[in-house]
Amino acid sequence: MSKENIPNENTSKDSDNSVFIGKRPTMNYVMAAMMLLNEGKNCIIKARGRSISHAVDVAEILKKKFVKAARYVDIRLTTEQLTNSDNKVSNVSSIEIEIAPK
Amino acid sequence: MSKENIPNENTSKDSDNSVFIGKRPTMNYVMAAMMLLNEGKNCIIKARGRSISHAVDVAEILKKKFVKAARYVDIRLTTEQLTNSDNKVSNVSSIEIEIAPK
């Protein structure tokens, strides 16, 4: 009854490791990110526009208070083009903060 | 009449290359940062708290529209402790975006 070593596809999928920052309380996002790190996965905190400040708060609280061994792997800044209801295209800045458990 | 090669101290001083993001219009900060890059210096865009989103906007507009050769050297996230008028200490997230002219 030997178990086969099948690579777990889920861990390599980007969206599974992402935490999108919106308007909920900060601690909700900190806990969601902490669960990923506790499973040994990297976690990517993503935000757009005014939520970018909130994303940095989440990352810093996580790193300073909850998972002290965690480290920033990469911080990416990009611009996304969004089309609003009037069919106008607007540019919105976005951030992706990738954190490793250690 | 040989000129001595005295290293220019100013270029290595951190504060000279910094652009602190506050409540002024975005383009003021973009222009200030662009002047530094045009002199061949690195520029460091700094912000705290709610201004962090604004700092990312400044960096992205600068890079996408004005100095297309520019690149991010480093993006640092930290937490600063501020004391307010009631002597209460509060933690505030901060960002430093270092940009090189090319």
N, CA and C atoms of all chains as a GROMACS GRO file, in nm:
protein
  612
    1MET      N    1   0.084  -0.121   0.000
    1MET     CA    2   0.000   0.000   0.000
    1MET      C    3   0.087   0.126   0.000
    2SER      N    4   0.173   0.140  -0.100
    2SER     CA    5   0.258   0.259  -0.102
    2SER      C    6   0.184   0.377  -0.164
    3LYS      N    7   0.197   0.488  -0.097
    3LYS     CA    8   0.135   0.610  -0.150
    3LYS      C    9   0.223   0.668  -0.259
    4GLU      N   10   0.161   0.707  -0.370
    4GLU     CA   11   0.240   0.773  -0.475
    4GLU      C   12   0.264   0.919  -0.440
    5ASN      N   13   0.378   0.967  -0.479
    5ASN     CA   14   0.410   1.108  -0.453
    5ASN      C   15   0.361   1.197  -0.567
    6ILE      N   16   0.231   1.224  -0.566
    6ILE     CA   17   0.176   1.311  -0.670
    6ILE      C   18   0.195   1.456  -0.630
    7PRO      N   19   0.260   1.535  -0.716
    7PRO     CA   20   0.277   1.675  -0.679
    7PRO      C   21   0.142   1.744  -0.665
    8ASN      N   22   0.130   1.820  -0.560
    8ASN     CA   23   0.004   1.890  -0.534
    8ASN      C   24  -0.008   2.011  -0.626
    9GLU      N   25  -0.099   2.000  -0.724
    9GLU     CA   26  -0.113   2.109  -0.823
    9GLU      C   27  -0.156   2.240  -0.760
   10ASN      N   28  -0.237   2.229  -0.656
   10ASN     CA   29  -0.295   2.350  -0.599
   10ASN      C   30  -0.191   2.449  -0.550
   11THR      N   31  -0.082   2.397  -0.493
   11THR     CA   32   0.015   2.488  -0.434
   11THR      C   33   0.084   2.576  -0.538
   12SER      N   34   0.086   2.531  -0.664
   12SER     CA   35   0.155   2.612  -0.764
   12SER      C   36   0.063   2.711  -0.834
   13LYS      N   37  -0.067   2.698  -0.810
   13LYS     CA   38  -0.160   2.791  -0.874
   13LYS      C   39  -0.158   2.924  -0.802
   14ASP      N   40  -0.143   3.029  -0.882
   14ASP     CA   41  -0.125   3.161  -0.826
   14ASP      C   42  -0.244   3.207  -0.742
   15SER      N   43  -0.365   3.188  -0.797
   15SER     CA   44  -0.483   3.245  -0.734
   15SER      C   45  -0.513   3.182  -0.598
   16ASP      N   46  -0.471   3.058  -0.578
   16ASP     CA   47  -0.493   2.992  -0.450
   16ASP      C   48  -0.417   3.059  -0.337
   17ASN      N   49  -0.305   3.120  -0.371
   17ASN     CA   50  -0.220   3.178  -0.268
   17ASN      C   51  -0.243   3.328  -0.252
   18SER      N   52  -0.343   3.381  -0.323
   18SER     CA   53  -0.364   3.526  -0.322
   18SER      C   54  -0.466   3.567  -0.217
   19VAL      N   55  -0.441   3.681  -0.157
   19VAL     CA   56  -0.539   3.744  -0.069
   19VAL      C   57  -0.568   3.882  -0.128
   20PHE      N   58  -0.690   3.902  -0.177
   20PHE     CA   59  -0.727   4.031  -0.237
   20PHE      C   60  -0.779   4.124  -0.128
   21ILE      N   61  -0.720   4.242  -0.118
   21ILE     CA   62  -0.757   4.336  -0.013
   21ILE      C   63  -0.873   4.424  -0.060
   22GLY      N   64  -0.979   4.425   0.022
   22GLY     CA   65  -1.096   4.509  -0.008
   22GLY      C   66  -1.131   4.592   0.114
   23LYS      N   67  -1.262   4.601   0.144
   23LYS     CA   68  -1.305   4.693   0.249
   23LYS      C   69  -1.336   4.625   0.384
   24ARG      N   70  -1.303   4.498   0.396
   24ARG     CA   71  -1.329   4.430   0.525
   24ARG      C   72  -1.227   4.470   0.630
   25PRO      N   73  -1.251   4.430   0.756
   25PRO     CA   74  -1.154   4.466   0.861
   25PRO      C   75  -1.016   4.404   0.834
   26THR      N   76  -0.914   4.478   0.871
   26THR     CA   77  -0.775   4.438   0.847
   26THR      C   78  -0.746   4.296   0.895
   27MET      N   79  -0.796   4.262   1.015
   27MET     CA   80  -0.760   4.132   1.073
   27MET      C   81  -0.813   4.014   0.992
   28ASN      N   82  -0.925   4.032   0.920
   28ASN     CA   83  -0.973   3.925   0.832
   28ASN      C   84  -0.865   3.886   0.731
   29TYR      N   85  -0.803   3.986   0.671
   29TYR     CA   86  -0.701   3.958   0.569
   29TYR      C   87  -0.573   3.903   0.632
   30VAL      N   88  -0.538   3.955   0.750
   30VAL     CA   89  -0.419   3.904   0.820
   30VAL      C   90  -0.436   3.755   0.848
   31MET      N   91  -0.555   3.716   0.896
   31MET     CA   92  -0.581   3.575   0.927
   31MET      C   93  -0.578   3.487   0.801
   32ALA      N   94  -0.636   3.535   0.694
   32ALA     CA   95  -0.637   3.459   0.568
   32ALA      C   96  -0.494   3.436   0.519
   33ALA      N   97  -0.412   3.539   0.527
   33ALA     CA   98  -0.272   3.526   0.482
   33ALA      C   99  -0.194   3.434   0.576
   34MET      N  100  -0.223   3.445   0.706
   34MET     CA  101  -0.152   3.363   0.805
   34MET      C  102  -0.180   3.215   0.783
   35MET      N  103  -0.304   3.181   0.746
   35MET     CA  104  -0.338   3.041   0.720
   35MET      C  105  -0.253   2.984   0.607
   36LEU      N  106  -0.234   3.061   0.501
   36LEU     CA  107  -0.151   3.016   0.388
   36LEU      C  108  -0.006   2.994   0.433
   37LEU      N  109   0.048   3.090   0.507
   37LEU     CA  110   0.188   3.078   0.552
   37LEU      C  111   0.205   2.958   0.645
   38ASN      N  112   0.104   2.932   0.731
   38ASN     CA  113   0.113   2.819   0.824
   38ASN      C  114   0.110   2.685   0.753
   39GLU      N  115   0.055   2.682   0.630
   39GLU     CA  116   0.058   2.560   0.549
   39GLU      C  117   0.191   2.547   0.475
   40GLY      N  118   0.279   2.640   0.495
   40GLY     CA  119   0.411   2.638   0.430
   40GLY      C  120   0.411   2.698   0.290
   41LYS      N  121   0.297   2.759   0.253
   41LYS     CA  122   0.288   2.820   0.120
   41LYS      C  123   0.330   2.966   0.123
   42ASN      N  124   0.377   3.016   0.008
   42ASN     CA  125   0.392   3.160  -0.007
   42ASN      C  126   0.253   3.222  -0.015
   43CYS      N  127   0.242   3.347   0.023
   43CYS     CA  128   0.113   3.414   0.011
   43CYS      C  129   0.135   3.547  -0.063
   44ILE      N  130   0.041   3.580  -0.151
   44ILE     CA  131   0.052   3.704  -0.229
   44ILE      C  132  -0.064   3.796  -0.193
   45ILE      N  133  -0.032   3.908  -0.133
   45ILE     CA  134  -0.132   4.007  -0.095
   45ILE      C  135  -0.148   4.105  -0.210
   46LYS      N  136  -0.271   4.115  -0.265
   46LYS     CA  137  -0.294   4.198  -0.383
   46LYS      C  138  -0.393   4.310  -0.353
   47ALA      N  139  -0.369   4.426  -0.410
   47ALA     CA  140  -0.463   4.537  -0.392
   47ALA      C  141  -0.450   4.636  -0.507
   48ARG      N  142  -0.557   4.712  -0.526
   48ARG     CA  143  -0.562   4.815  -0.631
   48ARG      C  144  -0.605   4.948  -0.570
   49GLY      N  145  -0.557   5.057  -0.630
   49GLY     CA  146  -0.606   5.191  -0.594
   49GLY      C  147  -0.589   5.224  -0.447
   50ARG      N  148  -0.695   5.277  -0.386
   50ARG     CA  149  -0.689   5.323  -0.247
   50ARG      C  150  -0.664   5.209  -0.148
   51SER      N  151  -0.687   5.084  -0.190
   51SER     CA  152  -0.665   4.970  -0.099
   51SER      C  153  -0.518   4.935  -0.083
   52ILE      N  154  -0.430   5.000  -0.162
   52ILE     CA  155  -0.287   4.966  -0.154
   52ILE      C  156  -0.232   4.993  -0.014
   53SER      N  157  -0.270   5.106   0.047
   53SER     CA  158  -0.224   5.137   0.183
   53SER      C  159  -0.268   5.028   0.280
   54HIS      N  160  -0.391   4.981   0.261
   54HIS     CA  161  -0.446   4.876   0.346
   54HIS      C  162  -0.365   4.745   0.331
   55ALA      N  163  -0.324   4.715   0.208
   55ALA     CA  164  -0.245   4.594   0.182
   55ALA      C  165  -0.110   4.599   0.255
   56VAL      N  166  -0.049   4.718   0.257
   56VAL     CA  167   0.079   4.733   0.326
   56VAL      C  168   0.059   4.715   0.477
   57ASP      N  169  -0.053   4.769   0.531
   57ASP     CA  170  -0.085   4.747   0.673
   57ASP      C  171  -0.098   4.598   0.703
   58VAL      N  172  -0.172   4.526   0.620
   58VAL     CA  173  -0.193   4.382   0.640
   58VAL      C  174  -0.059   4.308   0.642
   59ALA      N  175   0.026   4.339   0.544
   59ALA     CA  176   0.156   4.271   0.534
   59ALA      C  177   0.243   4.300   0.656
   60GLU      N  178   0.246   4.426   0.698
   60GLU     CA  179   0.332   4.464   0.810
   60GLU      C  180   0.283   4.406   0.944
   61ILE      N  181   0.150   4.405   0.965
   61ILE     CA  182   0.095   4.347   1.088
   61ILE      C  183   0.126   4.197   1.092
   62LEU      N  184   0.106   4.131   0.978
   62LEU     CA  185   0.133   3.988   0.967
   62LEU      C  186   0.278   3.957   1.003
   63LYS      N  187   0.368   4.035   0.948
   63LYS     CA  188   0.511   4.009   0.962
   63LYS      C  189   0.562   4.048   1.102
   64LYS      N  190   0.511   4.159   1.156
   64LYS     CA  191   0.563   4.208   1.284
   64LYS      C  192   0.500   4.136   1.404
   65LYS      N  193   0.372   4.093   1.391
   65LYS     CA  194   0.302   4.043   1.509
   65LYS      C  195   0.269   3.894   1.505
   66PHE      N  196   0.250   3.836   1.386
   66PHE     CA  197   0.196   3.700   1.381
   66PHE      C  198   0.292   3.596   1.325
   67VAL      N  199   0.361   3.626   1.219
   67VAL     CA  200   0.454   3.528   1.160
   67VAL      C  201   0.590   3.596   1.150
   68LYS      N  202   0.661   3.600   1.264
   68LYS     CA  203   0.782   3.683   1.271
   68LYS      C  204   0.896   3.632   1.182
   69ALA      N  205   0.890   3.504   1.145
   69ALA     CA  206   0.995   3.450   1.057
   69ALA      C  207   0.969   3.485   0.910
   70ALA      N  208   0.847   3.532   0.881
   70ALA     CA  209   0.811   3.559   0.741
   70ALA      C  210   0.898   3.669   0.681
   71ARG      N  211   0.915   3.661   0.548
   71ARG     CA  212   0.995   3.764   0.481
   71ARG      C  213   0.932   3.798   0.346
   72TYR      N  214   0.958   3.920   0.300
   72TYR     CA  215   0.909   3.962   0.170
   72TYR      C  216   0.996   3.898   0.062
   73VAL      N  217   0.933   3.827  -0.031
   73VAL     CA  218   1.006   3.766  -0.142
   73VAL      C  219   1.017   3.869  -0.256
   74ASP      N  220   0.907   3.936  -0.282
   74ASP     CA  221   0.902   4.030  -0.393
   74ASP      C  222   0.785   4.126  -0.372
   75ILE      N  223   0.805   4.250  -0.413
   75ILE     CA  224   0.697   4.348  -0.410
   75ILE      C  225   0.687   4.407  -0.550
   76ARG      N  226   0.574   4.385  -0.615
   76ARG     CA  227   0.558   4.429  -0.754
   76ARG      C  228   0.455   4.541  -0.763
   77LEU      N  229   0.489   4.645  -0.838
   77LEU     CA  230   0.395   4.754  -0.866
   77LEU      C  231   0.360   4.749  -1.014
   78THR      N  232   0.233   4.759  -1.046
   78THR     CA  233   0.193   4.762  -1.187
   78THR      C  234   0.076   4.860  -1.204
   79THR      N  235   0.041   4.883  -1.330
   79THR     CA  236  -0.076   4.965  -1.361
   79THR      C  237  -0.175   4.878  -1.437
   80GLU      N  238  -0.301   4.877  -1.392
   80GLU     CA  239  -0.404   4.800  -1.462
   80GLU      C  240  -0.502   4.896  -1.529
   81GLN      N  241  -0.552   4.855  -1.645
   81GLN     CA  242  -0.651   4.938  -1.714
   81GLN      C  243  -0.790   4.882  -1.687
   82LEU      N  244  -0.874   4.964  -1.627
   82LEU     CA  245  -1.011   4.923  -1.596
   82LEU      C  246  -1.109   5.003  -1.681
   83THR      N  247  -1.215   4.938  -1.726
   83THR     CA  248  -1.319   5.008  -1.800
   83THR      C  249  -1.440   5.026  -1.708
   84ASN      N  250  -1.481   5.150  -1.688
   84ASN     CA  251  -1.595   5.172  -1.599
   84ASN      C  252  -1.727   5.166  -1.676
   85SER      N  253  -1.837   5.195  -1.606
   85SER     CA  254  -1.969   5.175  -1.666
   85SER      C  255  -1.995   5.267  -1.786
   86ASP      N  256  -1.924   5.380  -1.796
   86ASP     CA  257  -1.940   5.470  -1.911
   86ASP      C  258  -1.847   5.433  -2.026
   87ASN      N  259  -1.787   5.314  -2.020
   87ASN     CA  260  -1.690   5.269  -2.122
   87ASN      C  261  -1.563   5.353  -2.126
   88LYS      N  262  -1.538   5.428  -2.019
   88LYS     CA  263  -1.414   5.504  -2.008
   88LYS      C  264  -1.306   5.413  -1.949
   89VAL      N  265  -1.186   5.421  -2.008
   89VAL     CA  266  -1.075   5.341  -1.956
   89VAL      C  267  -0.997   5.426  -1.855
   90SER      N  268  -0.974   5.371  -1.737
   90SER     CA  269  -0.893   5.445  -1.640
   90SER      C  270  -0.777   5.357  -1.593
   91ASN      N  271  -0.665   5.420  -1.565
   91ASN     CA  272  -0.547   5.349  -1.515
   91ASN      C  273  -0.552   5.344  -1.363
   92VAL      N  274  -0.532   5.226  -1.308
   92VAL     CA  275  -0.532   5.209  -1.164
   92VAL      C  276  -0.403   5.138  -1.122
   93SER      N  277  -0.333   5.196  -1.025
   93SER     CA  278  -0.211   5.131  -0.975
   93SER      C  279  -0.248   5.008  -0.893
   94SER      N  280  -0.159   4.909  -0.896
   94SER     CA  281  -0.182   4.792  -0.812
   94SER      C  282  -0.052   4.743  -0.752
   95ILE      N  283  -0.065   4.669  -0.643
   95ILE     CA  284   0.052   4.616  -0.573
   95ILE      C  285   0.033   4.466  -0.550
   96GLU      N  286   0.142   4.392  -0.556
   96GLU     CA  287   0.142   4.251  -0.518
   96GLU      C  288   0.258   4.230  -0.422
   97ILE      N  289   0.227   4.190  -0.301
   97ILE     CA  290   0.331   4.168  -0.201
   97ILE      C  291   0.342   4.018  -0.176
   98GLU      N  292   0.452   3.958  -0.219
   98GLU     CA  293   0.469   3.814  -0.201
   98GLU      C  294   0.549   3.787  -0.074
   99ILE      N  295   0.491   3.703   0.013
   99ILE     CA  296   0.553   3.675   0.143
   99ILE      C  297   0.579   3.525   0.155
  100ALA      N  298   0.698   3.490   0.202
  100ALA     CA  299   0.731   3.349   0.225
  100ALA      C  300   0.728   3.322   0.375
  101PRO      N  301   0.692   3.198   0.416
  101PRO     CA  302   0.681   3.167   0.559
  101PRO      C  303   0.814   3.183   0.634
  102LYS      N  304   0.925   3.160   0.565
  102LYS     CA  305   1.057   3.185   0.630
  102LYS      C  306   1.167   3.192   0.526
  103MET      N  307   4.690   7.230  -1.453
  103MET     CA  308   4.557   7.259  -1.393
  103MET      C  309   4.469   7.133  -1.394
  104SER      N  310   4.517   7.030  -1.329
  104SER     CA  311   4.437   6.908  -1.328
  104SER      C  312   4.328   6.916  -1.220
  105LYS      N  313   4.210   6.880  -1.260
  105LYS     CA  314   4.098   6.878  -1.163
  105LYS      C  315   4.106   6.750  -1.080
  106GLU      N  316   4.092   6.767  -0.949
  106GLU     CA  317   4.088   6.647  -0.865
  106GLU      C  318   3.951   6.582  -0.873
  107ASN      N  319   3.954   6.452  -0.863
  107ASN     CA  320   3.827   6.379  -0.868
  107ASN      C  321   3.767   6.363  -0.728
  108ILE      N  322   3.707   6.471  -0.681
  108ILE     CA  323   3.647   6.465  -0.547
  108ILE      C  324   3.507   6.404  -0.557
  109PRO      N  325   3.484   6.296  -0.484
  109PRO     CA  326   3.350   6.238  -0.492
  109PRO      C  327   3.245   6.337  -0.442
  110ASN      N  328   3.138   6.346  -0.513
  110ASN     CA  329   3.030   6.438  -0.477
  110ASN      C  330   2.949   6.381  -0.362
  111GLU      N  331   2.966   6.440  -0.245
  111GLU     CA  332   2.899   6.386  -0.126
  111GLU      C  333   2.747   6.391  -0.138
  112ASN      N  334   2.701   6.494  -0.205
  112ASN     CA  335   2.556   6.515  -0.209
  112ASN      C  336   2.480   6.397  -0.268
  113THR      N  337   2.539   6.336  -0.370
  113THR     CA  338   2.464   6.231  -0.437
  113THR      C  339   2.444   6.108  -0.350
  114SER      N  340   2.532   6.093  -0.248
  114SER     CA  341   2.518   5.974  -0.165
  114SER      C  342   2.426   5.998  -0.045
  115LYS      N  343   2.393   6.126  -0.022
  115LYS     CA  344   2.305   6.154   0.092
  115LYS      C  345   2.162   6.114   0.059
  116ASP      N  346   2.105   6.040   0.154
  116ASP     CA  347   1.973   5.982   0.129
  116ASP      C  348   1.866   6.088   0.110
  117SER      N  349   1.864   6.188   0.199
  117SER     CA  350   1.753   6.283   0.202
  117SER      C  351   1.748   6.369   0.076
  118ASP      N  352   1.861   6.388   0.012
  118ASP     CA  353   1.864   6.468  -0.110
  118ASP      C  354   1.787   6.402  -0.224
  119ASN      N  355   1.783   6.271  -0.221
  119ASN     CA  356   1.720   6.198  -0.331
  119ASN      C  357   1.577   6.157  -0.298
  120SER      N  358   1.526   6.204  -0.184
  120SER     CA  359   1.394   6.158  -0.142
  120SER      C  360   1.284   6.254  -0.185
  121VAL      N  361   1.170   6.198  -0.221
  121VAL     CA  362   1.050   6.275  -0.248
  121VAL      C  363   0.944   6.225  -0.150
  122PHE      N  364   0.905   6.311  -0.054
  122PHE     CA  365   0.805   6.272   0.045
  122PHE      C  366   0.665   6.301  -0.008
  123ILE      N  367   0.580   6.200  -0.010
  123ILE     CA  368   0.446   6.217  -0.066
  123ILE      C  369   0.350   6.267   0.041
  124GLY      N  370   0.282   6.376   0.010
  124GLY     CA  371   0.182   6.433   0.101
  124GLY      C  372   0.052   6.457   0.026
  125LYS      N  373  -0.011   6.573   0.050
  125LYS     CA  374  -0.145   6.597  -0.004
  125LYS      C  375  -0.147   6.687  -0.127
  126ARG      N  376  -0.030   6.717  -0.185
  126ARG     CA  377  -0.030   6.802  -0.305
  126ARG      C  378  -0.071   6.722  -0.428
  127PRO      N  379  -0.092   6.790  -0.541
  127PRO     CA  380  -0.132   6.717  -0.662
  127PRO      C  381  -0.023   6.619  -0.706
  128THR      N  382  -0.067   6.506  -0.760
  128THR     CA  383   0.023   6.398  -0.801
  128THR      C  384   0.137   6.448  -0.890
  129MET      N  385   0.104   6.536  -0.986
  129MET     CA  386   0.205   6.577  -1.083
  129MET      C  387   0.320   6.656  -1.020
  130ASN      N  388   0.295   6.726  -0.909
  130ASN     CA  389   0.405   6.793  -0.838
  130ASN      C  390   0.514   6.693  -0.800
  131TYR      N  391   0.471   6.580  -0.746
  131TYR     CA  392   0.567   6.479  -0.701
  131TYR      C  393   0.633   6.408  -0.818
  132VAL      N  394   0.555   6.384  -0.924
  132VAL     CA  395   0.611   6.321  -1.044
  132VAL      C  396   0.724   6.408  -1.100
  133MET      N  397   0.700   6.540  -1.106
  133MET     CA  398   0.802   6.632  -1.161
  133MET      C  399   0.926   6.636  -1.072
  134ALA      N  400   0.907   6.641  -0.940
  134ALA     CA  401   1.021   6.644  -0.847
  134ALA      C  402   1.107   6.520  -0.864
  135ALA      N  403   1.041   6.404  -0.878
  135ALA     CA  404   1.115   6.279  -0.894
  135ALA      C  405   1.185   6.275  -1.030
  136MET      N  406   1.117   6.327  -1.133
  136MET     CA  407   1.173   6.326  -1.267
  136MET      C  408   1.300   6.411  -1.274
  137MET      N  409   1.302   6.524  -1.203
  137MET     CA  410   1.422   6.608  -1.202
  137MET      C  411   1.542   6.533  -1.148
  138LEU      N  412   1.522   6.456  -1.040
  138LEU     CA  413   1.631   6.375  -0.983
  138LEU      C  414   1.682   6.272  -1.084
  139LEU      N  415   1.589   6.202  -1.147
  139LEU     CA  416   1.628   6.097  -1.243
  139LEU      C  417   1.703   6.158  -1.361
  140ASN      N  418   1.658   6.277  -1.406
  140ASN     CA  419   1.722   6.342  -1.521
  140ASN      C  420   1.865   6.388  -1.490
  141GLU      N  421   1.896   6.404  -1.361
  141GLU     CA  422   2.034   6.436  -1.321
  141GLU      C  423   2.117   6.308  -1.308
  142GLY      N  424   2.058   6.195  -1.338
  142GLY     CA  425   2.129   6.069  -1.329
  142GLY      C  426   2.130   6.007  -1.191
  143LYS      N  427   2.056   6.069  -1.098
  143LYS     CA  428   2.050   6.017  -0.961
  143LYS      C  429   1.937   5.917  -0.944
  144ASN      N  430   1.954   5.827  -0.847
  144ASN     CA  431   1.839   5.746  -0.804
  144ASN      C  432   1.744   5.837  -0.727
  145CYS      N  433   1.617   5.800  -0.726
  145CYS     CA  434   1.521   5.878  -0.648
  145CYS      C  435   1.442   5.783  -0.559
  146ILE      N  436   1.414   5.829  -0.436
  146ILE     CA  437   1.342   5.745  -0.340
  146ILE      C  438   1.211   5.812  -0.305
  147ILE      N  439   1.101   5.750  -0.343
  147ILE     CA  440   0.968   5.803  -0.314
  147ILE      C  441   0.922   5.745  -0.181
  148LYS      N  442   0.893   5.832  -0.083
  148LYS     CA  443   0.859   5.786   0.051
  148LYS      C  444   0.718   5.830   0.090
  149ALA      N  445   0.647   5.743   0.161
  149ALA     CA  446   0.513   5.780   0.208
  149ALA      C  447   0.477   5.697   0.330
  150ARG      N  448   0.382   5.751   0.408
  150ARG     CA  449   0.332   5.682   0.527
  150ARG      C  450   0.180   5.676   0.523
  151GLY      N  451   0.125   5.571   0.586
  151GLY     CA  452  -0.020   5.562   0.605
  151GLY      C  453  -0.098   5.569   0.475
  152ARG      N  454  -0.204   5.653   0.475
  152ARG     CA  455  -0.295   5.661   0.359
  152ARG      C  456  -0.226   5.715   0.234
  153SER      N  457  -0.110   5.780   0.249
  153SER     CA  458  -0.039   5.833   0.132
  153SER      C  459   0.034   5.726   0.052
  154ILE      N  460   0.036   5.603   0.104
  154ILE     CA  461   0.111   5.497   0.036
  154ILE      C  462   0.053   5.471  -0.104
  155SER      N  463  -0.081   5.470  -0.114
  155SER     CA  464  -0.144   5.450  -0.245
  155SER      C  465  -0.101   5.561  -0.342
  156HIS      N  466  -0.095   5.682  -0.291
  156HIS     CA  467  -0.056   5.798  -0.371
  156HIS      C  468   0.089   5.781  -0.420
  157ALA      N  469   0.177   5.730  -0.335
  157ALA     CA  470   0.317   5.708  -0.372
  157ALA      C  471   0.330   5.609  -0.488
  158VAL      N  472   0.248   5.504  -0.483
  158VAL     CA  473   0.250   5.403  -0.591
  158VAL      C  474   0.201   5.466  -0.722
  159ASP      N  475   0.098   5.552  -0.713
  159ASP     CA  476   0.051   5.624  -0.832
  159ASP      C  477   0.164   5.709  -0.891
  160VAL      N  478   0.233   5.783  -0.806
  160VAL     CA  479   0.343   5.870  -0.852
  160VAL      C  480   0.450   5.787  -0.924
  161ALA      N  481   0.491   5.677  -0.861
  161ALA     CA  482   0.596   5.592  -0.918
  161ALA      C  483   0.553   5.534  -1.053
  162GLU      N  484   0.429   5.488  -1.061
  162GLU     CA  485   0.381   5.424  -1.185
  162GLU      C  486   0.365   5.525  -1.298
  163ILE      N  487   0.312   5.644  -1.268
  163ILE     CA  488   0.297   5.748  -1.371
  163ILE      C  489   0.435   5.790  -1.423
  164LEU      N  490   0.528   5.806  -1.330
  164LEU     CA  491   0.666   5.844  -1.366
  164LEU      C  492   0.727   5.742  -1.462
  165LYS      N  493   0.710   5.616  -1.427
  165LYS     CA  494   0.775   5.507  -1.502
  165LYS      C  495   0.703   5.481  -1.635
  166LYS      N  496   0.572   5.489  -1.636
  166LYS     CA  497   0.496   5.455  -1.757
  166LYS      C  498   0.492   5.570  -1.858
  167LYS      N  499   0.491   5.697  -1.810
  167LYS     CA  500   0.468   5.809  -1.901
  167LYS      C  501   0.586   5.901  -1.921
  168PHE      N  502   0.675   5.914  -1.823
  168PHE     CA  503   0.777   6.019  -1.832
  168PHE      C  504   0.920   5.969  -1.845
  169VAL      N  505   0.958   5.869  -1.769
  169VAL     CA  506   1.096   5.818  -1.776
  169VAL      C  507   1.086   5.667  -1.800
  170LYS      N  508   1.062   5.634  -1.929
  170LYS     CA  509   1.029   5.494  -1.960
  170LYS      C  510   1.144   5.397  -1.936
  171ALA      N  511   1.269   5.449  -1.934
  171ALA     CA  512   1.383   5.361  -1.908
  171ALA      C  513   1.400   5.331  -1.759
  172ALA      N  514   1.331   5.408  -1.676
  172ALA     CA  515   1.348   5.393  -1.531
  172ALA      C  516   1.305   5.254  -1.484
  173ARG      N  517   1.367   5.213  -1.374
  173ARG     CA  518   1.331   5.081  -1.319
  173ARG      C  519   1.334   5.086  -1.166
  174TYR      N  520   1.253   4.998  -1.106
  174TYR     CA  521   1.250   4.989  -0.960
  174TYR      C  522   1.375   4.915  -0.913
  175VAL      N  523   1.452   4.979  -0.826
  175VAL     CA  524   1.570   4.915  -0.768
  175VAL      C  525   1.528   4.832  -0.647
  176ASP      N  526   1.444   4.892  -0.563
  176ASP     CA  527   1.404   4.825  -0.439
  176ASP      C  528   1.274   4.888  -0.390
  177ILE      N  529   1.189   4.807  -0.330
  177ILE     CA  530   1.068   4.859  -0.266
  177ILE      C  531   1.068   4.806  -0.124
  178ARG      N  532   1.073   4.898  -0.028
  178ARG     CA  533   1.084   4.858   0.113
  178ARG      C  534   0.957   4.895   0.189
  179LEU      N  535   0.906   4.801   0.267
  179LEU     CA  536   0.792   4.828   0.355
  179LEU      C  537   0.841   4.822   0.499
  180THR      N  538   0.802   4.920   0.580
  180THR     CA  539   0.840   4.917   0.721
  180THR      C  540   0.725   4.970   0.806
  181THR      N  541   0.740   4.960   0.937
  181THR     CA  542   0.643   5.017   1.030
  181THR      C  543   0.714   5.122   1.114
  182GLU      N  544   0.656   5.243   1.121
  182GLU     CA  545   0.715   5.348   1.203
  182GLU      C  546   0.625   5.373   1.323
  183GLN      N  547   0.687   5.407   1.436
  183GLN     CA  548   0.610   5.438   1.556
  183GLN      C  549   0.601   5.590   1.570
  184LEU      N  550   0.479   5.640   1.568
  184LEU     CA  551   0.458   5.784   1.583
  184LEU      C  552   0.389   5.812   1.716
  185THR      N  553   0.426   5.922   1.780
  185THR     CA  554   0.360   5.962   1.905
  185THR      C  555   0.269   6.079   1.873
  186ASN      N  556   0.142   6.067   1.904
  186ASN     CA  557   0.050   6.178   1.873
  186ASN      C  558   0.041   6.276   1.991
  187SER      N  559  -0.046   6.372   1.979
  187SER     CA  560  -0.049   6.481   2.078
  187SER      C  561  -0.092   6.432   2.218
  188ASP      N  562  -0.163   6.318   2.228
  188ASP     CA  563  -0.203   6.263   2.358
  188ASP      C  564  -0.096   6.171   2.415
  189ASN      N  565   0.024   6.173   2.356
  189ASN     CA  566   0.134   6.084   2.397
  189ASN      C  567   0.105   5.937   2.371
  190LYS      N  568   0.008   5.911   2.287
  190LYS     CA  569  -0.019   5.772   2.248
  190LYS      C  570   0.072   5.733   2.132
  191VAL      N  571   0.128   5.612   2.140
  191VAL     CA  572   0.213   5.564   2.032
  191VAL      C  573   0.129   5.484   1.933
  192SER      N  574   0.139   5.518   1.806
  192SER     CA  575   0.066   5.440   1.707
  192SER      C  576   0.162   5.390   1.599
  193ASN      N  577   0.134   5.272   1.548
  193ASN     CA  578   0.215   5.214   1.441
  193ASN      C  579   0.160   5.258   1.306
  194VAL      N  580   0.247   5.306   1.221
  194VAL     CA  581   0.206   5.349   1.088
  194VAL      C  582   0.294   5.280   0.984
  195SER      N  583   0.231   5.219   0.885
  195SER     CA  584   0.308   5.155   0.778
  195SER      C  585   0.371   5.261   0.689
  196SER      N  586   0.486   5.227   0.633
  196SER     CA  587   0.548   5.320   0.539
  196SER      C  588   0.610   5.244   0.422
  197ILE      N  589   0.628   5.316   0.313
  197ILE     CA  590   0.686   5.255   0.192
  197ILE      C  591   0.800   5.344   0.142
  198GLU      N  592   0.902   5.281   0.087
  198GLU     CA  593   1.010   5.352   0.018
  198GLU      C  594   1.030   5.285  -0.117
  199ILE      N  595   1.008   5.361  -0.224
  199ILE     CA  596   1.022   5.306  -0.359
  199ILE      C  597   1.146   5.370  -0.421
  200GLU      N  598   1.251   5.290  -0.439
  200GLU     CA  599   1.374   5.344  -0.498
  200GLU      C  600   1.375   5.318  -0.647
  201ILE      N  601   1.396   5.425  -0.724
  201ILE     CA  602   1.390   5.418  -0.871
  201ILE      C  603   1.524   5.464  -0.928
  202ALA      N  604   1.577   5.388  -1.024
  202ALA     CA  605   1.700   5.428  -1.093
  202ALA      C  606   1.664   5.480  -1.232
  203PRO      N  607   1.745   5.575  -1.286
  203PRO     CA  608   1.710   5.633  -1.416
  203PRO      C  609   1.711   5.531  -1.529
  204LYS      N  610   1.796   5.428  -1.519
  204LYS     CA  611   1.793   5.320  -1.620
  204LYS      C  612   1.865   5.197  -1.568
   0.00000   0.00000   0.00000
